[in-house]
Amino acid sequence: MKKLIMIALAVSQVFISYSRVADPEKGNGPQDTLRVYYLNEVVVTSSVKETNELKNMPTAVSVISPKQLKDTQIESLPGLSSIIPNFFIPSYGSKVSTPIYIRGIGARLGAQTVSLYVDNVPSFNPSAFDFEFQDIQRIEVLRGAQGTLYGRNAIGGIVNMYTLSPLTYQGTRLMMSGGNHGQFSVKGSDYRKIGDNFGLSAAAYYKRDDGYFMNSHTGEKVDASENAGARVKLEWQASPSFKALLFGNYDWVSGGAFPYMHVDSTASSFNEPSSYDRHLFTNGLSLNYTGSGYSIHSTTGFQYLKDDMKMDQDYSPKSIFSINQKQKQHSVSQEITVKSDLEGRYRWVVGAFGFHDHREIDTPVALKEGMVEVLQAELDRFTANAPLTITYAGDRIDLPGIYTKPSRGAALFHQSTLDNLFGLEGLSATVGVRFDYEHTGIDFFTESDGGDVNIDFQIPNMPIPSMFIEGDTLLGDSYSKDFWKILPKFALKYQFSPTSQIYLSASKGYKTGGYNEQAFSKILQNALRQSLMRNLDEKTPPTIPIPGMPSDGTDAPTLEEQLSYDPETSWTYELGGRYEMFDQRLSLTYALFYTRVNNIQIIKLMDQGMAGRTVDNAGKSDSKGFELSLKYTPISNLSLYGDYGFADARFVENDEQEEEDEYAGNRIPFAPRHTVSLGASYVHHLPYGSFIDRLVANVQYKGVGRIYWTESNKDASGQELYQPFYGLANASLAAEKGAFGLECWVENLFNTKYNAFLFEQDDVMTGETNTFVQRGYPIRFGATLRYTFDR
């Protein structure tokens, strides 16, 4: 009760930020807590792993509050792009891909470089990253390698999300919103206590829109979408020292796939189905025991992902190439940590983590009439000087395949923090290490169907009947490999005051390797040609010359070598600090960083995009830059903020290679060099008895760029290829009365034109190189009605 009274009193304060260590004599129990107050809002944060208070951690960290999410109309993870320095998520128009770039480090395919945790449960697939926010208590973004405490796939950083607890918050929330382009959404949630020690919450949401881009081939929108979900959370404070939490989330998505269009067009042009459907379940069980001077925390997580993507992969009204990718993924994780309290000079945490991930991918590729014509022309060239003709028996070749990608891993980690180092008050050191093991593999069975040919002989005075040659082929095998990594961390911090510090840190991270299932499209096409030539050679009389397959004179890599790519590792070095001045009305944070990535993974287009995309290793890269965040509250009802990030990320020469690196000196693609966010929030209170209690106005500007689109940084003609810097303006005005609020909002106020994605692809029919883009969203506006009843 005493803690609830303290929080209620704190609600009346404005923009006060401080850390507090609980006093056992007051009945609070030992814990690490950060409280941040933004305009009448309380955000309480804690960590089950960190040995430093979150606010005073020796790393770059941003904490996003529920009010910030509401004021900036952020409803999912991509919306966080640019409001955090050097944090960028492109909007690709489909939830199947949510790549996160931090400080120039990111990935479009393969394993993620930034990991996502929701209520301490990890997600193992970027296809699960983009879901609807509802009743978020806080979001933490830790930038820089976080391998010591979080392990694999945290080279760029970590995103931690926490939802409201029914033990600390009770109330009912309803929201309904609508806007142009058929935007409509409704959300509802209820939080309540059942008895003194048991809390229950339930939430549900539905969202839809009509889409933003046309398909000129069908005359309909190509990217209309629907999204619905539900969440349940149970919390039980069994005793003062033991608490249990159980939650389950479900999210459903159905909509169009990527609305790619030619760079000179204003609409897509697909003649094949293009859509994306997803079912996502996330469940977690947390157990927490607080002893005398220590705490034990256990988190068990389970995630099930099932999705289905259909795509016209030639992105044209021609019938050339289409794909239907289905995946099912089951992920189970378990983490146990034992942590000391924050009252002593020496603090520590030890933990163990294990996971099992099983992913099954069904990816049938269809080579349509146009592609068969291209393959036929290739056969015609082979037989140009031979007394025969070879023609495909059908006008379609299917390349079905099922790929199972199991992985499992285990880790042990430890981190220690020692205060008052060398007897100097305020100086502390943090040291940690993690031993990480992973086993990953691929089991595959794939084939070609429809690659049979007919052979007609044209030999004078030698009648030979036509022949039917089976050209189909199948491949099946199983490969696996193991990774062992040691991930250390070092940091020094000097605390000038409770709200001011400077730190220096170094940390290692790694991103897992694996196998490319998308490479099979090209592999099967090659196997089909070889099968045809082999069967043709066996059945053709030896007196008839048959040309062979062309060869470059080099030994071809093994199938496993074609599929495999290795892990990448990184070291991040960082110098930063945080300061609060003028009675804590001005908050300033900064960081300077340098990251070296070894064995960096890149995306390679097979046959200029006509045979899929694969992951490959390409030497080394450097990323260096700085970040600056400023928040200022000149008066109690006005808040100003600004965030800026600069990241110069480039490929560098690999000293271990004898040949010259192809990309050395080029900028890392898809990662912006600059991110900017500027904003203001103003609250105007009306006199008592007025029809409206208060007005809340928000304005925001988000800028990002420049973004290069290829590893070469150039297009097919050798010209620089990039998206210039662009900025988007958003604004909202809300009127609030009691529990009700009506908000009018607009996004991309000035209808700024930009490309969210760009790539080049060869036209197999003409040989020309086409440029396709994903346009940025146009101006969007609407209104939102809210009802919030806090018990």
PyMOL commands that set and color helices and strands:
alter all, ss='L'
color gray80, all
select helices_A, chain A and resi 2-10+24-26+54-56+66-71+77-80+126-128+147-150+369-382+421-423+517-539+559-563
alter helices_A, ss='H'
color red, helices_A
select strands_A, chain A and resi 17-21+32-37+42-45+60-64+87-88+101-102+114-118+121-122+136-143+157-163+171-179+183-193+198-209+214-215+220-221+225-239+242-256+261-262+275-290+294-312+321-340+346-362+365-367+388-392+397-399+401-418+427-447+453-457+467-469+474-497+500-511+514-515+564-565+568-581+586-598+601-605+613-617+620-635+638-652+674-685+694-705+707-708+722-723+726-737+740-747+755-762+769-775+780-790
alter strands_A, ss='S'
color yellow, strands_A
deselect
rebuild
show_as cartoon
